[in-house]
Amino acid sequence: MNDQVDPVIIIGGGQSGLAAARAALHAGLRPVVVHSGAEAVGAWPGYYDSLTLFSPARYSTLPGMPFDGDPDRYPHRGEVVAYLRRYADALDVEIRTRTRVVAVRPERSGGYLVGTDTGDELPAAGVVAATGSFGNPYLPTLPGQGEYAGDLRHVARYRRPEAYDGKRVVVVGAGNSAVQVAYELTAHARVTLATREPVRFLPQRIRGRDLHHWLRITGADRLPRSVVTRLIRHATVLDTGRYHDAITSGELPRREMFTRFTADGVVWGDGTTEAVDAVIFATGYRPDLDYLAPLGALDQGAPRQVGGISTIHPGLLYLGLEFQRSFASNTLRGVGRDAAHVMAVLAARVARRPRFFRQVPPTASGAQRSTSPPHRDGATDGAGG
């Protein structure tokens, strides 16, 4: 292991942070993971209860550890949480939980100081921003929204359909989460899916094999952003046929996006008004990186980076960004490749830095350190989501 005194601070203990920690060890670095939650399982416990991966278990793993059980099943949310828990336990790295990073600042030595809500300032030879986007859901603002008295929320705050029994609900969005949530609500509520454009579908299975099998063997999963964004210009929904059939049959009605809110509902594009008990926006997320503001590392909230490497701060890295280096960058199956790439860059930088010896601060009271030996390699680096 590299003998640098200052560790590499990895901010975020989800799939990206854990992949970063493993890659850092393999690059000879000393990683310390700092995570705001109670355990290093990322945002997965906060997703809606019925969520399942869009890829089979065999294509839904971080490097070095396969999913248990049938490799062709689609793991549900709880299984992913358990998997990440096992993965974290198998890493021989320090993981500080219940510790939120509030600011990252440059240090004279060329490293960084990572400030936390516990009052600590942790020196770092490099920083990996791996906090994902679940903590920063995007909620658009429409005319009259402030007047609406019903239940208005982002899908990040949706859990179960039973809470909407007998209600009139509009779900906004044309992606996987919007369609899945709207579909499961149809058994409990009167639902309309509101989108700006028709919903586009991708077949879940082709010639008897899951789509991710073909993405893997054709290399499409590794296509760079510049290519993927030319091929896929709109949100698409993975489907076995049930969602398409539900929309075309009217079981899940779909309408053009409404134009404004009223006090008790919405106004549709044709001018008709409708009373609505709840509106759920499944309108995506934005990178959750406010703690980097002191560095000037963001451009209107988006990181200034290429391939996960900061373009303005040497030693500042990113993981888990959408299309960071490929179609699969922000998924379980793809983040491991990106982690190896950015850690190789950081290891080369650390090797060139002069050593600045200092006393390493003690582990915070809320910290956890896993003591299990690293898991043996042997799994694919694929994964889903």
C-alpha positions in Angstrom: 0.0 0.0 0.0 1.2 3.5 -0.8 2.7 5.1 2.3 1.0 8.5 2.0 -0.1 9.8 5.4 -3.2 11.5 4.2 -5.9 9.1 3.1 -8.2 9.3 0.1 -11.5 10.5 1.4 -14.5 8.9 -0.4 -17.7 10.9 0.2 -20.7 8.6 0.1 -21.1 5.0 1.2 -23.3 3.6 -1.5 -22.5 1.5 -4.5 -20.1 4.1 -6.0 -18.3 4.8 -2.7 -17.8 1.1 -2.0 -16.5 0.5 -5.5 -14.2 3.4 -5.1 -12.9 2.0 -1.8 -12.1 -1.3 -3.4 -10.4 0.3 -6.4 -8.4 2.5 -4.0 -7.0 -0.5 -2.2 -6.1 -2.2 -5.4 -4.3 1.0 -6.5 -2.2 1.0 -3.3 -4.1 3.9 -1.7 -5.6 4.3 1.8 -9.3 5.0 1.5 -11.6 6.4 4.2 -15.3 6.3 3.4 -17.5 9.0 4.9 -21.2 8.4 4.8 -24.1 10.3 6.2 -26.4 7.3 6.7 -26.5 4.7 9.5 -24.8 2.1 7.3 -22.9 2.0 4.0 -25.8 0.9 1.8 -26.3 4.2 -0.1 -29.8 5.5 -0.9 -31.3 2.0 -1.6 -33.4 1.9 1.7 -35.1 5.1 0.6 -36.4 3.8 -2.7 -40.0 2.7 -3.1 -40.8 -0.7 -1.6 -41.6 -2.6 -4.8 -38.4 -1.5 -6.7 -36.6 -4.3 -8.5 -33.4 -4.0 -10.5 -33.8 -3.7 -14.3 -31.0 -6.1 -14.8 -30.6 -9.8 -13.7 -28.5 -10.6 -10.7 -25.7 -11.9 -12.9 -25.3 -8.4 -14.4 -25.9 -6.6 -11.2 -22.7 -6.9 -9.1 -19.8 -4.8 -8.0 -16.3 -6.1 -8.6 -15.3 -9.1 -6.6 -18.6 -10.3 -5.2 -21.5 -11.9 -7.0 -25.1 -11.9 -5.9 -26.2 -15.1 -4.1 -29.0 -17.3 -5.5 -30.5 -17.5 -9.0 -28.3 -15.4 -11.3 -31.3 -14.8 -13.7 -33.6 -13.3 -11.2 -34.2 -9.5 -10.8 -33.2 -8.6 -7.2 -35.6 -6.4 -5.3 -34.6 -3.4 -3.2 -34.1 -5.3 0.0 -31.8 -7.8 -1.6 -29.6 -4.9 -2.9 -29.4 -3.4 0.5 -28.3 -6.8 2.0 -25.8 -7.2 -0.9 -24.2 -3.8 -0.3 -24.1 -4.5 3.5 -22.1 -7.7 2.8 -19.8 -5.9 0.3 -19.0 -3.1 2.9 -18.3 -5.7 5.6 -15.9 -7.5 3.3 -13.8 -4.4 2.6 -10.8 -3.9 4.9 -11.3 -0.1 5.0 -12.4 2.5 7.5 -16.1 3.6 7.0 -17.3 6.5 9.0 -21.1 6.5 9.2 -23.6 9.1 10.5 -21.1 11.7 9.3 -22.1 14.3 6.7 -19.6 16.2 4.7 -20.5 19.9 4.6 -17.5 21.4 2.8 -14.3 20.5 0.9 -11.5 23.1 0.8 -8.1 23.1 -0.8 -5.0 22.7 1.4 -1.7 24.4 0.8 0.1 21.1 0.4 -2.0 20.4 -2.7 -4.4 18.1 -0.9 -7.8 18.9 0.6 -9.5 19.4 4.0 -12.9 17.7 4.3 -15.2 19.4 6.8 -17.9 17.3 8.4 -21.0 18.1 10.5 -19.2 16.6 13.5 -16.8 19.5 13.4 -13.8 17.5 12.1 -11.6 18.6 9.2 -10.1 15.5 7.6 -6.9 16.0 5.6 -7.1 14.1 2.2 -4.5 13.4 -0.5 -7.5 13.2 -2.8 -11.3 13.4 -2.7 -13.8 11.2 -4.4 -17.3 12.6 -4.7 -19.6 9.6 -4.7 -22.8 10.9 -3.2 -25.0 10.1 -6.2 -28.2 12.1 -6.8 -31.0 10.6 -4.6 -30.5 13.4 -2.1 -31.2 16.1 -4.7 -34.5 15.2 -6.5 -35.6 17.5 -9.3 -39.0 19.0 -8.8 -40.1 21.3 -11.5 -42.2 24.4 -10.8 -45.5 24.9 -12.7 -47.9 27.8 -12.7 -50.2 27.7 -9.7 -48.1 25.1 -7.9 -48.0 27.1 -4.7 -51.8 27.2 -4.6 -52.3 23.4 -4.8 -53.6 22.0 -1.6 -53.3 18.3 -2.4 -50.4 15.9 -1.8 -47.5 16.9 -4.1 -44.3 15.0 -3.8 -41.3 13.6 -5.8 -41.1 9.9 -6.3 -38.2 9.9 -3.9 -40.8 10.3 -1.1 -43.1 7.6 -2.5 -43.1 4.2 -0.7 -46.3 2.1 -1.1 -49.5 2.3 -3.2 -51.8 1.5 -0.3 -51.5 5.1 1.0 -53.4 6.2 -2.2 -56.4 3.8 -1.9 -59.5 5.3 -3.6 -57.7 8.6 -4.5 -57.3 10.4 -7.8 -53.5 10.5 -8.6 -51.4 12.0 -11.4 -47.9 10.6 -12.0 -45.6 12.9 -14.0 -42.8 11.4 -16.0 -42.0 9.0 -18.9 -39.1 7.0 -17.4 -38.9 3.6 -15.6 -39.9 4.9 -12.2 -42.8 7.0 -13.4 -44.3 4.1 -15.4 -43.7 1.5 -12.7 -45.2 3.6 -9.9 -48.2 4.6 -12.0 -48.8 1.0 -13.0 -48.8 -0.3 -9.4 -51.0 2.5 -8.3 -53.8 1.4 -10.8 -54.8 -1.4 -8.4 -55.5 1.1 -5.6 -56.3 4.5 -7.2 -57.6 6.3 -10.3 -54.3 7.1 -12.1 -53.2 9.2 -15.1 -49.7 9.2 -16.4 -48.8 12.7 -17.5 -46.0 13.1 -20.1 -44.7 15.6 -22.5 -44.2 13.0 -25.2 -45.4 9.4 -25.8 -43.7 6.8 -23.7 -41.0 4.9 -25.5 -40.2 1.3 -24.6 -37.2 -1.1 -24.9 -37.9 -4.8 -24.8 -36.7 -6.4 -21.5 -36.0 -9.7 -23.4 -34.7 -10.3 -26.9 -34.6 -13.8 -28.4 -35.2 -15.3 -24.9 -32.3 -13.4 -23.2 -32.4 -10.3 -21.1 -31.4 -7.1 -22.8 -28.3 -6.8 -20.5 -26.9 -10.0 -22.0 -26.9 -8.3 -25.4 -25.5 -5.0 -24.0 -22.6 -7.0 -22.5 -21.7 -9.2 -25.5 -22.0 -6.4 -28.1 -20.1 -3.9 -25.9 -22.9 -1.4 -26.0 -22.7 -1.1 -22.2 -19.3 0.5 -22.6 -20.2 3.0 -25.3 -19.1 6.6 -24.4 -21.6 9.3 -23.7 -21.1 11.0 -27.0 -22.3 7.9 -28.8 -25.1 6.9 -26.4 -26.7 10.3 -26.4 -26.9 10.2 -30.2 -28.5 6.8 -30.2 -30.9 7.4 -27.2 -32.4 10.9 -27.2 -35.4 10.3 -25.0 -36.3 8.5 -21.8 -37.1 4.8 -22.4 -38.9 2.2 -20.3 -37.7 -1.4 -20.0 -40.8 -3.5 -20.6 -41.8 -7.1 -20.9 -45.0 -5.8 -22.6 -47.2 -5.3 -19.6 -46.6 -1.5 -19.4 -47.1 -1.0 -23.1 -50.3 -3.0 -23.0 -51.6 -1.2 -19.9 -51.2 2.2 -21.6 -52.6 1.2 -25.0 -55.6 -0.5 -23.4 -56.4 2.4 -21.2 -55.7 0.5 -18.0 -53.1 3.1 -17.3 -54.4 6.3 -19.1 -51.7 8.6 -20.4 -52.3 12.3 -21.2 -50.2 15.2 -22.4 -48.7 17.0 -19.5 -51.0 19.4 -17.7 -50.3 23.1 -18.0 -51.0 24.4 -14.5 -52.2 23.6 -11.0 -55.4 24.8 -9.3 -56.2 24.8 -5.6 -57.6 21.3 -5.8 -56.2 19.8 -9.0 -54.8 20.5 -12.5 -55.6 22.1 -15.8 -55.0 19.8 -18.8 -53.8 21.1 -22.2 -57.3 21.2 -23.7 -58.4 23.6 -20.9 -60.4 21.1 -18.8 -59.9 21.1 -15.1 -59.8 18.0 -12.9 -59.7 17.6 -9.1 -56.7 15.6 -8.1 -55.8 14.3 -4.6 -52.1 13.7 -5.3 -49.4 14.5 -7.9 -46.2 12.5 -7.9 -43.3 13.8 -9.9 -40.9 11.2 -11.3 -38.8 13.8 -12.9 -35.3 12.6 -12.1 -32.5 13.9 -9.9 -29.5 16.2 -10.0 -26.0 15.5 -8.6 -25.9 16.0 -4.8 -22.6 17.9 -4.6 -23.2 21.2 -2.6 -20.3 20.4 -0.3 -18.0 21.1 -3.3 -19.2 24.7 -3.6 -16.2 26.2 -1.7 -13.9 24.7 -4.4 -15.7 26.4 -7.2 -15.9 22.9 -8.7 -19.5 23.2 -9.9 -21.2 24.9 -12.9 -24.8 25.5 -11.9 -24.7 22.5 -9.7 -23.1 20.2 -12.3 -19.5 19.1 -11.7 -16.7 20.3 -14.0 -15.3 17.0 -15.0 -14.4 14.7 -17.9 -14.7 11.0 -17.3 -14.9 11.5 -13.6 -11.7 13.6 -13.4 -12.1 17.2 -12.3 -11.0 19.7 -14.9 -10.0 22.3 -12.4 -8.8 20.5 -9.2 -6.2 17.8 -9.4 -7.0 15.0 -7.0 -10.8 15.6 -7.1 -12.7 12.7 -8.6 -16.3 11.8 -9.3 -18.1 8.5 -9.4 -21.7 7.5 -10.1 -22.5 10.3 -12.5 -25.0 9.5 -15.3 -23.1 8.8 -18.5 -19.8 9.6 -16.7 -17.8 7.3 -19.1 -20.5 4.9 -20.5 -24.1 4.0 -20.6 -23.7 2.0 -17.4 -21.7 4.5 -15.3 -24.2 5.1 -12.6 -25.3 1.5 -12.2 -24.0 -1.4 -10.1 -22.8 -3.1 -13.3 -20.8 -0.2 -14.5 -19.4 1.8 -11.6 -16.6 -0.6 -10.9 -15.0 0.1 -14.3 -15.1 3.8 -13.7 -13.8 3.4 -10.1 -10.7 1.6 -11.4 -10.1 4.3 -14.0 -10.3 7.3 -11.6 -8.3 5.6 -8.9 -5.4 4.8 -11.4 -5.3 8.6 -12.1 -5.3 9.5 -8.4 -2.7 6.9 -7.5 -0.3 8.4 -10.1 -0.9 11.8 -8.7 -0.3 10.7 -5.1 2.9 8.9 -6.1 4.2 12.3 -7.4 3.2 14.3 -4.3 5.8 15.0 -1.6 4.9 13.4 1.7 3.5 15.7 4.3 3.5 13.9 7.6 0.9 14.8 10.1 -1.0 13.2 12.9 -4.0 11.4 11.5 -7.2 12.4 13.4 -8.9 9.7 15.4 -12.0 8.0 14.1 -15.2 9.9 14.9 -17.5 8.5 17.5 -20.1 7.5 14.9 -17.6 5.6 12.8 -17.6 2.0 11.8 -14.5 0.0 10.6 -15.1 -3.3 9.0 -12.5 -5.9 10.0 -13.4 -8.8 7.6 -10.7 -9.6 5.0 -11.3 -8.4 1.4 -13.5 -10.7 -0.7 -11.7 -12.7 -3.3 -12.0 -11.7 -6.9 -14.0 -13.9 -9.2 -17.2 -12.2 -10.1 -18.1 -10.1 -13.2 -18.0 -6.4 -12.8 -21.5 -6.0 -14.2 -24.7 -4.8 -12.5 -28.0 -3.2 -12.8 -30.4 -0.5 -11.8 
